[in-house]
Amino acid sequence: HKVLLQNNALQSLYPQGLELPCYTLLGRKTACEPCISMEAIESGRDSSNEVELPGGISCSIHSFPLANPDGTITNVMEVIRDITINKKMESRIQLLESQKMAAIRHLSSGIAHYINNPLSRINMSADVLLKGIEGTKECVHSEELKNHLTEVKELARRCDTVMKDLLGISELPRPEKLPVYIGKAVEHVLSVVAPQLK
């Protein structure tokens, strides 16, 4: 765990760095668990980890094994990078995303409330009119009216699907890996965009 060499930046922060164990550079009193330098030496491959330091500082540590002339590995080069700003930006982006989703949820539930009620009324009215027309053969235009009312019902159903999709978008579950049926996904997308393609 001894520091053998350090660059100028680390030298200016820790003038006594070469006399101290590496974990003291991270503000620790004991060795890191797991020690990525030991992992790199034992595996012969690069190793990395992120750690929280005292004072709320976040660091990424990358350890690269250095082979001796005889091929053995007893030393590593460690690159320690301050990623505190990145972590703060990530948490800020997550906060903005959650606020955006809350706004979408609020907007979509309001839209759903104002659109679903008239859609239900349109659907019911079309049903009533279709039933009224079914028994009538005297009207010359009854077949044409039936076709128009059926189209009204289909358009109302499509609007209802769009509203459900909008509400579904605002309530996205936590991401998880699941099998996806591509055909079903394509059919869903086509059902949404098909009216625009005509």
DOFIZA-520884 format. One record per residue (C-alpha): residue in one letter; x, z, y. Coordinates in pm, 1 decimal. Example, Ala and Ser with C-alpha at 12.3 -4.5 7.8 and 13.67 -1.06 7.14 Angstrom:
! residues 2
<code:A; x:1230.0; z:780.0; y:-450.0>
<code:S; x:1367.0; z:714.0; y:-106.0>
END
This chain:
! residues 198
<code:H; x:0.0; z:0.0; y:0.0>
<code:K; x:297.9; z:-8.2; y:235.2>
<code:V; x:298.3; z:-246.2; y:533.4>
<code:L; x:620.3; z:-450.8; y:514.8>
<code:L; x:564.3; z:-686.3; y:811.1>
<code:Q; x:312.1; z:-704.2; y:1091.0>
<code:N; x:242.1; z:-959.2; y:1363.1>
<code:N; x:280.4; z:-888.9; y:1736.1>
<code:A; x:-91.3; z:-814.5; y:1786.9>
<code:L; x:-88.0; z:-545.5; y:1517.6>
<code:Q; x:250.6; z:-418.4; y:1640.0>
<code:S; x:103.6; z:-362.6; y:1989.0>
<code:L; x:-194.9; z:-172.4; y:1842.3>
<code:Y; x:5.2; z:24.7; y:1584.0>
<code:P; x:371.8; z:51.5; y:1684.1>
<code:Q; x:434.3; z:282.0; y:1384.6>
<code:G; x:243.0; z:52.5; y:1146.2>
<code:L; x:541.4; z:-19.3; y:924.7>
<code:E; x:580.3; z:349.1; y:848.9>
<code:L; x:216.8; z:404.0; y:746.9>
<code:P; x:6.5; z:305.7; y:445.5>
<code:C; x:-213.2; z:0.7; y:511.1>
<code:Y; x:-542.9; z:191.4; y:497.0>
<code:T; x:-442.3; z:399.6; y:801.3>
<code:L; x:-457.6; z:77.3; y:1006.2>
<code:L; x:-831.5; z:82.6; y:932.4>
<code:G; x:-868.9; z:441.2; y:1050.2>
<code:R; x:-890.9; z:580.6; y:695.4>
<code:K; x:-720.1; z:885.2; y:549.4>
<code:T; x:-749.4; z:764.7; y:189.7>
<code:A; x:-708.9; z:431.2; y:11.9>
<code:C; x:-993.4; z:181.0; y:36.0>
<code:E; x:-1231.5; z:152.9; y:-255.9>
<code:P; x:-1205.5; z:-112.0; y:-383.3>
<code:C; x:-857.4; z:-201.9; y:-261.6>
<code:I; x:-867.3; z:-577.5; y:-206.5>
<code:S; x:-485.9; z:-596.0; y:-197.5>
<code:M; x:-469.6; z:-454.2; y:-549.9>
<code:E; x:-748.8; z:-692.9; y:-656.0>
<code:A; x:-547.0; z:-988.1; y:-521.1>
<code:I; x:-227.0; z:-868.5; y:-693.5>
<code:E; x:-400.8; z:-805.8; y:-1028.5>
<code:S; x:-608.4; z:-1126.7; y:-1030.2>
<code:G; x:-352.7; z:-1352.4; y:-861.6>
<code:R; x:-635.1; z:-1487.1; y:-643.1>
<code:D; x:-752.0; z:-1435.3; y:-285.4>
<code:S; x:-977.5; z:-1137.2; y:-230.5>
<code:S; x:-1193.9; z:-1041.4; y:66.1>
<code:N; x:-1430.5; z:-774.3; y:190.4>
<code:E; x:-1605.0; z:-655.8; y:505.0>
<code:V; x:-1565.8; z:-297.8; y:623.9>
<code:E; x:-1710.3; z:-75.8; y:894.4>
<code:L; x:-1446.9; z:114.4; y:1088.7>
<code:P; x:-1491.0; z:426.0; y:1300.8>
<code:G; x:-1634.2; z:346.4; y:1642.9>
<code:G; x:-1873.3; z:82.6; y:1508.0>
<code:I; x:-1607.9; z:-183.9; y:1457.7>
<code:S; x:-1668.7; z:-437.1; y:1179.6>
<code:C; x:-1375.8; z:-614.7; y:1016.6>
<code:S; x:-1333.9; z:-881.8; y:754.6>
<code:I; x:-1025.6; z:-836.8; y:540.7>
<code:H; x:-876.5; z:-1124.6; y:341.3>
<code:S; x:-592.6; z:-1057.7; y:102.5>
<code:F; x:-373.0; z:-1344.8; y:-21.4>
<code:P; x:-129.8; z:-1285.8; y:-311.4>
<code:L; x:234.0; z:-1383.0; y:-248.5>
<code:A; x:434.8; z:-1484.6; y:-555.3>
<code:N; x:793.5; z:-1368.2; y:-598.2>
<code:P; x:1062.4; z:-1625.0; y:-702.7>
<code:D; x:1016.2; z:-1512.8; y:-1065.6>
<code:G; x:637.9; z:-1576.7; y:-1045.5>
<code:T; x:530.2; z:-1213.2; y:-1039.7>
<code:I; x:298.9; z:-1089.9; y:-766.7>
<code:T; x:381.2; z:-759.5; y:-599.9>
<code:N; x:293.9; z:-835.0; y:-236.5>
<code:V; x:0.4; z:-972.9; y:-43.9>
<code:M; x:-61.6; z:-1103.9; y:303.3>
<code:E; x:-362.1; z:-937.7; y:460.5>
<code:V; x:-556.9; z:-1095.7; y:744.3>
<code:I; x:-778.6; z:-850.1; y:927.7>
<code:R; x:-1029.2; z:-1002.0; y:1167.7>
<code:D; x:-1256.4; z:-812.5; y:1407.6>
<code:I; x:-1607.3; z:-948.3; y:1340.9>
<code:T; x:-1797.7; z:-689.4; y:1546.6>
<code:I; x:-1929.0; z:-952.6; y:1790.4>
<code:N; x:-2039.5; z:-1175.4; y:1499.8>
<code:K; x:-2226.6; z:-883.4; y:1339.8>
<code:K; x:-2394.2; z:-796.3; y:1669.6>
<code:M; x:-2493.9; z:-1160.6; y:1717.2>
<code:E; x:-2633.9; z:-1173.4; y:1361.4>
<code:S; x:-2844.4; z:-863.7; y:1420.2>
<code:R; x:-2959.7; z:-1002.8; y:1754.6>
<code:I; x:-3055.7; z:-1334.7; y:1592.7>
<code:Q; x:-3247.7; z:-1144.5; y:1322.0>
<code:L; x:-3429.7; z:-948.5; y:1592.8>
<code:L; x:-3516.7; z:-1270.4; y:1779.0>
<code:E; x:-3636.0; z:-1429.1; y:1452.6>
<code:S; x:-3861.4; z:-1133.0; y:1376.3>
<code:Q; x:-4001.0; z:-1139.8; y:1732.1>
<code:K; x:-4061.1; z:-1514.2; y:1700.7>
<code:M; x:-4241.3; z:-1466.8; y:1368.0>
<code:A; x:-4452.9; z:-1187.2; y:1520.9>
<code:A; x:-4552.1; z:-1421.9; y:1806.3>
<code:I; x:-4637.0; z:-1700.7; y:1559.3>
<code:R; x:-4842.7; z:-1452.8; y:1352.5>
<code:H; x:-5032.6; z:-1341.9; y:1661.1>
<code:L; x:-5090.2; z:-1699.1; y:1778.9>
<code:S; x:-5195.0; z:-1831.9; y:1438.3>
<code:S; x:-5435.8; z:-1545.6; y:1372.0>
<code:G; x:-5596.4; z:-1609.1; y:1713.7>
<code:I; x:-5621.4; z:-1981.7; y:1647.0>
<code:A; x:-5763.1; z:-1915.5; y:1299.2>
<code:H; x:-6028.6; z:-1686.5; y:1443.2>
<code:Y; x:-6142.2; z:-1939.2; y:1705.8>
<code:I; x:-6128.8; z:-2243.3; y:1476.0>
<code:N; x:-6247.1; z:-2106.8; y:1140.3>
<code:N; x:-6585.1; z:-1990.6; y:1273.2>
<code:P; x:-6684.6; z:-2332.8; y:1416.9>
<code:L; x:-6543.9; z:-2503.2; y:1104.6>
<code:S; x:-6765.8; z:-2289.4; y:882.9>
<code:R; x:-7065.2; z:-2375.9; y:1101.1>
<code:I; x:-6983.5; z:-2750.4; y:1087.8>
<code:N; x:-6948.9; z:-2731.9; y:710.1>
<code:M; x:-7279.3; z:-2546.5; y:668.2>
<code:S; x:-7460.4; z:-2788.6; y:900.6>
<code:A; x:-7322.7; z:-3087.9; y:708.7>
<code:D; x:-7442.2; z:-2928.2; y:381.0>
<code:V; x:-7791.5; z:-2870.3; y:521.9>
<code:L; x:-7813.8; z:-3226.9; y:653.3>
<code:L; x:-7686.3; z:-3373.2; y:324.5>
<code:K; x:-7951.9; z:-3180.4; y:129.0>
<code:G; x:-8219.3; z:-3298.6; y:372.3>
<code:I; x:-8111.9; z:-3661.7; y:336.3>
<code:E; x:-8096.3; z:-3651.6; y:-45.5>
<code:G; x:-8472.7; z:-3630.0; y:-82.6>
<code:T; x:-8542.5; z:-3900.4; y:175.6>
<code:K; x:-8543.5; z:-4264.1; y:73.5>
<code:E; x:-8748.9; z:-4386.8; y:366.5>
<code:C; x:-8458.6; z:-4379.0; y:610.1>
<code:V; x:-8274.0; z:-4710.7; y:619.8>
<code:H; x:-7950.8; z:-4544.4; y:727.8>
<code:S; x:-7957.7; z:-4253.7; y:477.1>
<code:E; x:-7659.0; z:-4389.4; y:277.9>
<code:E; x:-7459.0; z:-4440.0; y:596.6>
<code:L; x:-7550.2; z:-4087.6; y:715.3>
<code:K; x:-7445.8; z:-3945.1; y:377.6>
<code:N; x:-7107.1; z:-4115.5; y:408.1>
<code:H; x:-7054.9; z:-3980.8; y:762.1>
<code:L; x:-7156.9; z:-3627.0; y:664.0>
<code:T; x:-6929.8; z:-3638.4; y:358.3>
<code:E; x:-6645.0; z:-3746.8; y:586.2>
<code:V; x:-6727.1; z:-3459.9; y:827.0>
<code:K; x:-6708.3; z:-3215.5; y:533.9>
<code:E; x:-6375.7; z:-3363.3; y:420.5>
<code:L; x:-6230.4; z:-3338.2; y:772.3>
<code:A; x:-6351.2; z:-2977.9; y:800.9>
<code:R; x:-6187.9; z:-2901.6; y:464.7>
<code:R; x:-5862.3; z:-3058.2; y:586.2>
<code:C; x:-5872.3; z:-2850.6; y:907.0>
<code:D; x:-5930.8; z:-2540.7; y:694.7>
<code:T; x:-5624.2; z:-2628.3; y:483.6>
<code:V; x:-5412.6; z:-2673.9; y:797.2>
<code:M; x:-5528.9; z:-2334.0; y:927.9>
<code:K; x:-5440.6; z:-2165.9; y:596.9>
<code:D; x:-5098.8; z:-2333.6; y:605.5>
<code:L; x:-5042.8; z:-2213.4; y:961.6>
<code:L; x:-5130.8; z:-1858.0; y:860.8>
<code:G; x:-4906.9; z:-1892.9; y:554.2>
<code:I; x:-4609.8; z:-1999.8; y:767.6>
<code:S; x:-4640.5; z:-1690.5; y:984.6>
<code:E; x:-4638.1; z:-1463.2; y:680.0>
<code:L; x:-4332.7; z:-1594.2; y:500.6>
<code:P; x:-4217.5; z:-1359.9; y:223.1>
<code:R; x:-3858.4; z:-1244.9; y:193.9>
<code:P; x:-3644.2; z:-1531.2; y:63.6>
<code:E; x:-3597.0; z:-1531.1; y:-312.6>
<code:K; x:-3483.8; z:-1789.4; y:-563.8>
<code:L; x:-3774.7; z:-1929.0; y:-764.9>
<code:P; x:-3832.5; z:-2248.9; y:-957.9>
<code:V; x:-3989.6; z:-2516.0; y:-738.0>
<code:Y; x:-4218.8; z:-2790.0; y:-860.0>
<code:I; x:-4111.4; z:-3081.3; y:-642.9>
<code:G; x:-4420.5; z:-3289.0; y:-720.6>
<code:K; x:-4650.3; z:-3012.1; y:-596.6>
<code:A; x:-4443.9; z:-2964.3; y:-280.6>
<code:V; x:-4450.3; z:-3338.7; y:-206.8>
<code:E; x:-4827.8; z:-3352.2; y:-264.4>
<code:H; x:-4874.4; z:-3060.7; y:-22.5>
<code:V; x:-4663.2; z:-3226.7; y:248.6>
<code:L; x:-4842.0; z:-3558.9; y:198.8>
<code:S; x:-5183.1; z:-3392.0; y:226.7>
<code:V; x:-5079.1; z:-3251.8; y:565.4>
<code:V; x:-4925.3; z:-3572.6; y:704.7>
<code:A; x:-5151.6; z:-3830.7; y:534.4>
<code:P; x:-5405.2; z:-3841.1; y:821.6>
<code:Q; x:-5125.8; z:-3927.8; y:1064.6>
<code:L; x:-5002.6; z:-4211.1; y:842.1>
<code:K; x:-5335.4; z:-4398.8; y:851.2>
END
